[in-house]
Amino acid sequence: MSSPDPQVRAPHDAENRPEHGESAHGVRRPRNQGARGPVIAVTGAASGVGAALVARLAASDEVKQVVAIDERRGECAAAQWHVLDVRDPAIAERLRGADVVVHLALDLDLETDPAARTAYNVRGTQTVLTAAAAAGVHRVVLCTSAMVYGALPDNDIPLSEDSELRATAEATGVGDLLEIERLGRRAPRAHPGLNVTVVRPAVLVGGTDTALTRYFESPRLLVVAGSRPTWQFCHVEDLVSALEYAALEKVEGELVVGCEGWLEQEEVEELSGIRRMELPSAVALGAAARLHRIGLTPSPAGDLAYTMHPWVVSVSALHAAGWRPRWTNEEVLAELLQEVAGRHTVAGRRLGRKDATAAGAAGATVALLGAAAVVRAARRRRGL
């Protein structure tokens, strides 16, 4: 669910010129006029989850046509591409003729300025929902995260999919996701006949970079004293297959995507071979907050809650519709460990090789406790 790669937009007149086989409204006429199935549009289609979904839909006999929308053209030649920003109201014409829109143009990059990230995510979702309704689309699929349930010590294990969303905006991007969910709930009331389905993946793995995947790049797994971490993963391949299910209208509503069950922290440590470093809550949260406040780490203290408290969710709606994950938690964790091998992160900040060697020797405790000295030095430089 990363943001589209920046790219200069095509000239407006060239972008609007119909290609061979394309209608004036922008949706290519199907190659097989007798083909069954919906015309599905995908935003954020050039990279990440969007690119994988476009390729899957384009290869499906159940899909008539795929319309791919992004700020740059992707690699799938079988899709009809439109190069534009999802915040552009002109997207309504590009969606005309589509039956379903899967909106994946989100920026959840840890390094993005939070205000810019929110402006892109919220405005983009507003525009896509309004444009879809105006274009006669009857279903929009939104993708958020199971993080919207919140990580809290009194959460049931597992939570049910219809549990109250108790997250706050304190973790990276979660405020945006909560607002996207609110827009999704309002849209059918504002636009009768529009169905909005929301897909919420667990900890996403497979070419992703989040505060939760960076947790496994640390020399020690930070565990806050008195907490009970639980881990439920979702491989990108399973997310893509669940999005396809939703786009083909085999399931609807608010859906969680993830592996069966969950792993306790002790199981994660045993499987990963990475030892824990336990710290008091006040020390860990205080250091994380200070490091983020002075700009040394991209992750706010709120991200730590998702490594402290349970937020695993039952995957009941998709199961009832016949969908099953292909990956287990153990398999996804093994894949994640392969992906992050050679990377070194402390308190959410990627380290160079020299810093990583020192951090590995000192351990996560020294790195976190050293935050106080870093903060004091920064304050002295600022004259505080």
N, C-alpha and C positions, 0 to 999 in steps of 0.2 A: 504494500500500500504506500509506496513511496511516490513522490511527486514526479511529474513528467520531466524529462531532461529539458533544460532551457534551449530554445531554438528560435531563431528569427522567423516570424510568421511569413507565409507566402504572400505575394502581392494580392490585394483584395480582389482585383478583377480576375486574376488567374485562379484564385481559390474558388470563385463563384462560377467559373465556366464549366458547364456540364461536360463530363467525359463521355466517350463512346459507350452507349448502352445505359447512360444515366438519365433519369428524368430531370426536368427543370427544378424539381423540389429537392434534389440532392441525393435521393436513395436510388442506387443502381437497380435497374430492372433485373430480376433474377435471370440467370443463364438458363435455368430450366423452368419454363413458365408453368409446368404442371407440378412443380415440387411442392410438397406440403411443408407445414411448419412455419414458425414465425420469422419475421425479420427482426434481428436483435442488434441494437446499437450498444457499443461499449465505449465509455470514456476512459481516459488514462490508458489507451490501448497500445501504446508503443513500447512499454517496458513493464517489467515486474509481473504482477498478477494479471494486469490487463492484457499484456502480450500473450501470456499463457492461455488466458480464457479465449481470446480471439482465435488463436490457433486451434483450440479444441472445438470451438463452435463452428469454425470454417470447415473442419473435417467431419462434422456430424451430418448424418442423413436426416436428422430431425429438424434441421435449421435451413430455412430457405435462403437467407442472405445475412451477412454480417456487415454492419456499418461501424467502422473504427474511427474514433475521434481522439485527437491528441494535438499537442503543439508541434509535433514532428511526425513524419510518416514512419510507420513501423515496417517490419519485415514480411508480414503475412500478405502475399500477393493476392490471395483469394478474397480478401476483404475489400470493401469500398472505403477508401480513406478520405477523411476531411481534416485539414490542418487548421485548427483554431483553438483559442482559449475557451474553456467551458464557461467562463464568466461572460462571454460575448453573447448577447441576445440573439445573434444570427444563428445560434445553434438550433433554434426552433425549426428553421427551414431544413437543416440537416437531418432532423429527426422525423420530419414528415414522411409517413409511409412505414415507419418502424412500429412494431407491436410492443416491444419490450426494450427498456434501457437499463443497462447495468452500469451504475455510476461508480467508477474506481479512480477518478482523478482527484486524489487526496495527497496532501503534503504532510507527512508525519516525520519528516527528517529531524533528527535531534539537533542539528546545527542551524536550522532555519530560525530566523527571528520570529519569536512567538506571535507578535502582532501581525506580521506579514502572513504567517502560516494560517492564523485564524481568518484573516480577510479572504485568503484564497479558498480555504475549505468551506466556510459558511456561504460566501457569495456564490461559489461554484455550485454548491448543492441547491441553493435557492433558485439559481438560474436554470439548472437542469430540470428541477421539478416543475417549475412554471412553464418552461419550454416544452417539456414532454406533454403536459396537459394541453397546451395550445396546439401541439402537433397531432393530437389524437392518439397518443401512446396510451395503452391501457394498463401497463405495469412498469414500475420503476423498482429496481433492486439496488438497495444501498448496502454498503459494507462498512461496518464500524469495528467493534472489538468487544469481547467479553469483559474487557476492563470496565465497561460502563456499569457493571453490577457493583463495582467497588470491592476493594480488598479490606475486609473488616474482621476483627477477631471473633465476632458472634455470627458470622456467616454459616449457614448450613453447609454440610459437605455431603453431596454436592448441592448446589443451589438448583432450583427448578427454573426453567426458561422464563416463566412468567413472574419471577421474583422482582421486587421493586429495584429500580436502578438507583443505587445509593452512592455512586461514585461522586467525587468532587472534581473541580478543575485543577487540582494541585499536581497532577502527574502530566507528563508530556503528552499533549494532544488530546487528553481525555475531555477537556472542556469543549473542544471542537466536536468531538464525537457525540457528546451529550446534546449539543445544539443541533447536529445533523439528525439525531434521533427525534428531537422535538419537531424539526421541520418535516420529517417523514410522517409523524403522527398527525400533523395539521393538514398535510397536503390533501388527503382524501376528503376532508371536510370542506376545504376550499375548492376542490376540483372533483365533484361527484363522478364516480366511474373510474377514477384512478386508483389502482391498487399499489400500495407500497409494501414491499417485503424487505426486511432487514436481516442481514447475515452478520453474525458476531463470532469471528474466529477466536480461539484461545491463543496462547503464546505462539505467534506465527514464526515458522522456521522454513528456510529455503531461499537463500539469497536476500535475506532481510537484515536490517541493522536497527535495533531498537535498544532501549535501556534494559530490557529483559534478556535479549541475546547477549548484550555486552556483559551482563552479570557473569556469564560463563567464560569471559576472557580474563577474569581476575586471577591473580596467583593463589588466592584463597577465596572460598565462597563465604561472603559476609552473612552471618546469621545474627539477628538481633535477639538478645537474651529474652526469654519468655515468649517468643513468637512461635507460630506453627506454620511454616511455609508448606504449601502444597503446589504441585506443578502439573498442569494439563497443557499439552502441546497440540499444535495443529500444523501439519505439513502443508506447504503451498499447494501441492498437488491435490490434497483433499479439499482445500478451500475452493480451488478452481472447479472441481467436480460438484461441490455443493452449490456454487454460483450457477453452474450449468443447470442443475436441478431446479433452482429457483427461476431461472430465465425461461425454462421450458414449462413452467407452471405446474411442476409436479409437487410443489410444496409452497406454502406461503405463510405469512405472519412474521414473527420474530424468532429467528433460528440461531442456535449456537452450533458452531462447527469445531470439532476437536476429536482427539483420540478417546478411546474407551477408558473410563476411569481416570486415575491420577497417580502421581508419585509423591511420596512423602520426602522431606528434605534428606533424611538418612539414606533413602534409596537413591536419590540423585547423587549424593556424595559417594556412595559405594559404586555406582555405575560409572561415574565420571572419573573417579580416582583423585578428585580434588578435595583437599581437606578444608574444613570450615575454620573460620575465625570469628569467635563470638564476642560481641560488644554490647554494653548496656545501651538501651534505647536512646537515652538522652545524648550519649556520645555520638552514636551513629547518625541520628537525625540532625543533631546540631552541626556536626561537621559537614554533612551533605548540604544542609541549608546554607552554611557560610561559604563553602566552595562554589556553590551555584550563584550566590548573591554577588560575589566578586568576579564572576565570569570564568572561573578555572575549570568548571565542568558543565556539560550541556544538560545534565539531568537534575531537575529540581528534587527536593527532599521527598515530595509526594510519590516519586517513582519507587522509593524504598518500600512503601506499603505493600506493593505487589510481590515483594520478595519476603514479606513478613507474615501476612495473613492469607487465609484461604479465599479463593475466588473461582474454584472449579465449578462447572455447570453441567447439568444433565443434557445430553444431546438427544432428547426424546422426539422432537418434532421431525427431524430428518430421519431418524430411525423408523418412526411410524410410517413415513412415506417410502421406505424401502432403501434409503441410502445407508451405506456403511463406509467408515474410513478404511483406507488401505494401509495406513501406518499406525503403529502402536507408539505409546509414549516412549518406550525404551528405544525404539528405532529412530524416532525423531531426535531424541537427545543425542544418540550416537552420531547422527548426521550433523547436528549443531556443533558438537565437539570437533568434528572434522573441519567444518567451515571456519571455526574461530581459531584453529591451531595456528600458532605463530603470532597471534594478535595479543596485545597486552593492555589491559584496561584497569584502572584503579579509580573508584568512585565515579564511574561513568566516563572518565577521560581516557582517550587512547594515548598510549605512551610510545615514544620512540624506543629504539633498541637499547640505548644507553640508560634511559630512565627505567625501562622495563627490567633490566638486569638488577638495578638497585632496588626496585620495588619487589622483585622476586626474592631477593636476599633478605630484605627487611620484613616482608610480609605485609598483609593488608592493614594490620593494626597500626604499625608505624606510619603507613601512608595516611590513614585516616586521622590518627591522633596528631600527625604533623600538620593537619589543616589549621589547627589553632595558631601554630607558628607562622604559617603562610598568611593567615588573616591579619595577625598582628603586624607583620612586616608590611603588608599592603596598606594597612591603616597608617603606619608611620610615614610611608611614602606620600600618602594623601594628606598628612598633617592632622589626622583625626585623633 
